[in-house]
């Protein structure tokens, strides 16, 4: 993420237009589904699928037209997880664990320049597949003695 922010900084410094950052990779809610199976009372094994997106926009507008430079980042995470369970009471537990897997990333760079009625739009897409390791701690509270729980997790 820091490299994408650096790209924005370089574009601002090296551009003759007084462009400004209007969006700089804000935090969005990440969606993740983790299907977990108990191995025994102490350990769980799971498979997870996660989706993340963020982006930024540099912009300049005046009476003659506009200039936009957008970066849109989409990531899909896939992989197994393993958790060690530490019971607190009958309906709550703390879990220590780790996820490992593939991060499938798409970065789209879009540059749009409009001067009066002329418009120039350039789109570039970049793809990557990377490995990730995500250790974390999680608190679970079971809902109404069912297989569903509310979870809060901190990952690094």
C-alpha positions in Angstrom: 0.0 0.0 0.0 2.9 2.4 0.7 4.1 2.0 -2.8 0.7 3.1 -4.2 0.7 6.1 -1.9 4.3 6.9 -3.1 3.0 6.8 -6.7 0.4 9.4 -5.8 3.0 11.6 -4.2 5.3 11.4 -7.3 2.4 12.3 -9.6 1.5 15.3 -7.4 5.2 16.5 -7.3 5.8 16.0 -11.1 2.5 17.3 -12.5 2.1 20.8 -13.8 -1.5 20.9 -12.7 -2.3 21.6 -9.1 -3.8 18.2 -8.5 -4.9 17.1 -5.0 -5.7 13.8 -3.3 -9.4 13.4 -2.9 -9.3 9.8 -1.6 -6.2 8.1 -0.3 -6.8 4.4 0.3 -9.4 4.6 3.0 -10.1 1.6 5.2 -13.1 -0.4 4.1 -14.8 -3.3 5.7 -13.2 -6.6 4.6 -15.5 -9.5 4.0 -14.3 -13.0 4.9 -16.0 -16.4 5.2 -14.1 -18.9 7.3 -15.5 -22.5 7.2 -14.1 -24.2 10.3 -14.2 -27.8 11.5 -13.2 -29.0 15.0 -10.2 -31.4 14.9 -10.6 -32.0 18.7 -11.5 -29.9 21.7 -8.4 -27.8 21.4 -7.8 -27.3 17.7 -9.8 -26.3 14.6 -8.9 -26.4 10.9 -10.6 -24.2 8.3 -10.8 -22.9 4.8 -11.3 -19.1 4.3 -12.2 -16.8 1.4 -11.8 -13.1 1.9 -12.5 -10.0 -0.3 -10.9 -6.6 0.2 -11.0 -3.4 -1.9 -9.7 0.1 -1.6 -8.5 2.9 -3.8 -7.5 6.5 -4.3 -8.2 9.4 -6.6 -6.1 12.4 -7.6 -8.2 15.2 -9.1 -8.1 18.6 -10.6 -11.1 20.5 -12.0 -11.6 23.9 -13.5 -13.9 25.6 -16.1 -12.0 23.9 -19.1 -12.4 20.3 -17.8 -10.8 17.9 -15.4 -8.0 15.5 -14.7 -8.5 12.3 -12.7 -6.0 9.6 -11.7 -7.7 6.6 -10.0 -6.1 3.6 -8.4 -8.6 0.7 -7.6 -7.3 -2.3 -5.7 -9.2 -5.6 -5.3 -7.9 -8.6 -3.4 -9.3 -12.1 -3.0 -7.6 -14.2 -0.3 -8.0 -18.0 -0.3 -6.4 -20.5 2.0 -6.5 -22.8 5.0 -6.4 -21.7 8.7 -5.6 -23.5 11.9 -6.7 -22.3 15.4 -5.9 -23.2 19.0 -9.0 -22.8 21.2 -8.9 -21.4 24.7 -12.4 -21.6 26.3 -13.5 -18.7 28.6 -16.9 -20.1 29.5 -19.6 -22.2 27.9 -20.4 -19.7 25.1 -17.2 -17.8 24.6 -13.6 -18.6 23.6 -10.3 -17.0 22.5 -8.6 -18.5 19.5 -4.9 -18.1 18.5 -4.1 -19.1 15.0 -2.8 -18.4 11.6 -4.0 -18.3 8.0 -1.8 -19.0 5.0 -2.8 -18.9 1.4 -3.0 -17.0 -1.9 -3.7 -13.3 -2.4 -5.1 -12.7 -5.9 -4.8 -9.0 -6.6 -6.0 -6.7 -9.4 -4.9 -3.1 -9.5 -6.6 -0.8 -12.1 -5.0 2.5 -12.9 -7.3 4.9 -14.8 -6.2 8.3 -16.1 -8.9 10.6 -17.5 -8.3 14.0 -19.0 -11.1 16.2 -20.3 -10.4 19.5 -22.0 -13.6 21.2 -23.2 -15.3 18.5 -25.3 -12.3 16.2 -25.8 -11.8 13.3 -23.5 -8.8 11.0 -23.2 -9.2 7.9 -21.0 -6.4 5.4 -20.4 -6.9 2.2 -18.4 -4.2 -0.2 -17.3 -4.8 -3.4 -15.3 -2.2 -5.3 -13.3 -2.6 -8.7 -11.8 -0.5 -10.6 -9.2 -0.7 -13.8 -7.1 1.2 -13.8 -3.8 1.5 -16.0 -0.8 0.5 -14.6 2.6 0.8 -15.6 6.3 -1.6 -13.9 8.7 -1.2 -14.7 12.4 -4.0 -13.5 14.7 -6.1 -13.6 17.8 -9.9 -14.0 17.8 -12.7 -13.7 20.3 -15.8 -15.8 19.6 -19.2 -15.7 21.3 -21.7 -18.3 20.3 -25.2 -17.2 19.4 -28.1 -19.0 21.2 -26.4 -22.3 21.5 -26.1 -22.6 17.6 -23.2 -23.2 15.3 -23.1 -19.4 14.5 -20.9 -16.9 16.5 -20.0 -13.3 16.6 -16.3 -12.9 16.2 -13.8 -10.1 16.7 -10.3 -10.7 15.3 -7.0 -8.8 15.2 -4.5 -9.9 12.6 -1.0 -8.8 11.8 
